[in-house]
Amino acid sequence: MKRLSGLRMAFCLLLTLSPALWVGDRASGQEVRPVLDESPAQPGEWGYRPEHQSISTTDPPAFSWRPQANVQDWEIQVARDSYFREMAYEVSGIIWNVHCPPKTFGAGQYFWRYRGRTETGVTNWSRVRQFTIPQNAVVMPMPPRDDLLARIPANHPRLFIRPGDLPRLRAAAEGELKDLWERLVARCEGALRNPPPTEEPPKYPSTVERKSDEWAKIWWGNREYTIRALGTSALLGFVYRVGGHRPYGELAKRILLDCAKWDPVGSTGFRYNDEAGMPYAYYFSRTYTFVYDLLSEEERQKCREVMRIRGAEMYRTLCPQHFWRPYNSHANRAWHFLGEVGITFHGEIPEADDWTWFALNVFFNTYPVWCDDDGGWHEGSSYWASYMERFTWWADIMRAMFGINAFQKPYFSKAGYYAMYLMPPHAVTGGFGDLACTREARSNVPLMSIFAVQARNPHWMWYVESMGGPPQPREFWEFVRGTLPKVPSQPPDDLPTSRVFRGTGQAALNTTLLDARDNVQILFKSSPFGTQSHGYDANNSFLLTAYNARLFVSSGRRDLYGSAHHVRWMWSTRSVNSITVDGIGQVPHSAETRGQITAFYTSPEIDVVEGEAGSCYRDPGDAQGQGQPLLKRFTRTIMFLKPEWIVIYDRLVATRPVKYQYWLHSPEKMQVDGNRVVARVGDVECPVQFLSPEKLTFTQTNAYDPNPRPRITVREWHLTAETSEKSSQIEFLTVYHPHRIGNEQSPQVTMKQHDGGYVLVLNWPGETATLLLPRDEAQSLQFGELHTEGKILISRQGKDRRGTRTVIVDGVVPAAP
């Protein structure tokens, strides 16, 4: 079957590359029809949407299907029956492989299919997929192209504000927003006294090594240089356009025209250095639209020539491939920056409307990509905040130009909960993902301030106010937002303290959402997004923080993206609190390294999360078949007996006898006494008891492999507990007890091993917890009146058996590799 599947995929690939493959026989006179490529979506591809038997959270849904090189345009049909007799919607002439209809369908069950038109015929119809629109679906039809483009004002300005907004903003500058306005004016006065340099920044010398510190200094330096020049000119242009002070406009114009002399495919070109090319594109466009009336026609034409080259380069890079393969980190901000260019030069650059239409299609059909509607974010809190804050510019622009409210999208109605649960107020760590390890909760305040107002969410406004309220605004787009109505504040007392973000495979288990300084938190990852991009942490890994002490962490510090330390240590399973097998970790930095959260439960007394990551391990040492599966299962179950008891139960089954290495990482050196490990950070400690297996070899070091560049002085400690013998199946059973030093409850921990698994009893003052832990789904366990058939069972009770709560973990059994 695997051989046939491979042949089928190869055949489909040939179909994509060659328009000369047909169904039928020309020689016999039978009808000849080009064949539709319906090969399944692969990791890293957006996929067929709506998926078969899915529920759409929007009405209408956004449609997506596999692109095909020989297809000129597409046709979609949507019907209320699978025979397509009762048609609800049909459209032809679709250029790209995505489409969001301009009308709603209404609640109910629907069926959809598509086909393509080539130079010589029409393909067969695709398979039929069924989807359901519920009554509470968000109404979000996409207006037609001509309708949307007609909403762009004929005159300037066109970004953030329309010409008709100027009287209202001038009144605000004299009234409710006078303080902010005066700060903007003061910054403009400073620019008049000390204008930014505008000479073209340098390219990389031919002798410089890519990714070296010298290279990075030019790469990032050119970005900052560009932002200083054109960012200043955009501010000057806005304040001139609203306030009318001509010297600001004249300086903005001078900077704009100086930067227009830079080589559009040189040191700040999008392909050469996109970190410089992106801010060039949007700040240049903003300046142009704000000082349009000060430019001569000759000067306008020069700007158009420059941006036609830059815009075309961005468009060629992004479109149409971004629709089907959208998981490129930088592309996920570049598309809406291109949209700003398109709107600005509407009617002035022939291709500009294509750029705008492309950006709007990305928003309606394939954005955002690192999440689903539950509000999580695969790339981590640092990249979440960075990318979302930039996206809010585009949200402002869409509202002003097109009357589109981005915050109607289901994701944006939940996005702020990602910050609240991962980083309660005053938290000192940002969870998984690049640059997130020491990110603090207060860093979220600027973005959460925007989200709270735009989404009208009182919980998010409480989060902002719990850390001192919104920051003092200082940018011109914040002035535009300043007239939005205020949002009341509501503490999250009505919310559970723990939450799962299934779409990104992350769970946040907390004792409180009110203050991280009083919180014990376990973060867990087992993600269907894999370990790609900036969300590289291995699956089935966890982080443990107690009372704002980072006890067990993801280790390493990024010295430069893609450096040896970043790639070989931070992307490896060795760097996180997970497990390696014969020293082999999960396939690093890959969309195919997919985990899954298989169970989640939360209550005031007990939280449970379970993940499966067995398929993430491949055996590179198998001479007969490189990359063969190494594990049949790696099921990690975390049981949180609030507030200070955590049991982690790992079940691993390998395809051959192996040794297993259990990794823990802490900022300070851990104490090891037999099978007991103690992590201490500040006035908090966490003893860890390794109950099974009993024979383990412990090693500890504060060296990374490889170490970061010398400028990174942080050194964390890495502990490995390795099994003494090889085996094809093993269970790790560990008990964690995070607490403030001097506040230990001196519990009694009893573990008994049975043929079918383990019985674990925890006794501490006033309470008892009993856990039945089967080895696998075929095993049964009995302890007193408690009995389970293949499922983990947790029973917690107080004195005299009052307040008993029993939880059965009904996870998903892993499929055989």
Buried (B, 14 or more C-beta within 10 A) or exposed (E): EEEEEEEEEEEBEEBBEEBEBBBBEEEEEEEEBBBBBBBEBEBBBBEBBBBEEBEBBBBBBBBBBBBBEBBEEBBBBBBBEEEBEEEBBEBEEBBBBBBBBBEBBBEEEBBBBBBBBBEEBBBBEBEBBBBBBEEEBEEBBBBEBEEBBEBBBEEBBBBBBBEEBBEEBBEBBEEEBEEBBEBBBEBBBEBEEEBBEBEBBEBBEEEBEEBBBEBBEBBBBBBBBBBBBBBBBBBBBBBBBBBEBEEBBBBBBBBBBBBBEBEBBBBBBBEBBBBBBBBBBBBBBBBBBBBBEBBEEEBBEBBBEBBBBBBBBBBEBBBBEBBBBBBBBBBBBBBBBBBBBBBBBBEBBEBBBBBBBBBBBBBBBBBBBBBBBBBBBBBBBBBBBBBBEBBBBBBBBBBBBBEBBBBEBBBBBBBBBBBBBBBBBBBBBBBBBBBBBBBBBBBBBBBBBBBBBBBBBBBBBBBBBBBEEBEEBEBBBBBBBBBEEEBEBBBBEEBEBBBBBBBBBBBBBBBBBBBBBBBBBBBBBBBBBBBBBBBBBBBBBBBBBBBBBBBBBBBBBBBBEEBBBBBBBBBBBBBBBBBBBBEBBBBBBBBBBBBBBBBBBBBEBBBBBBBBBBBBBBBEEBEEEEEBBBBBBBBBBBBBBBBBBBBBBBBBBBBEEBBBBBBBBBBBBBEBEEBEBBBBBBEBBBBBBBBBBEEBEBEBEEEBEEBBBEEBEEBBBBBBBBBEEEBEEBBBBBBBBBBBEEEEEEBEBEBEBBEBBBBBBBBBEEBBBBBBBBBBEEBBBEBEEBEBEBBBBBBBBEEEEEEEBEBBBEBEEBEEB
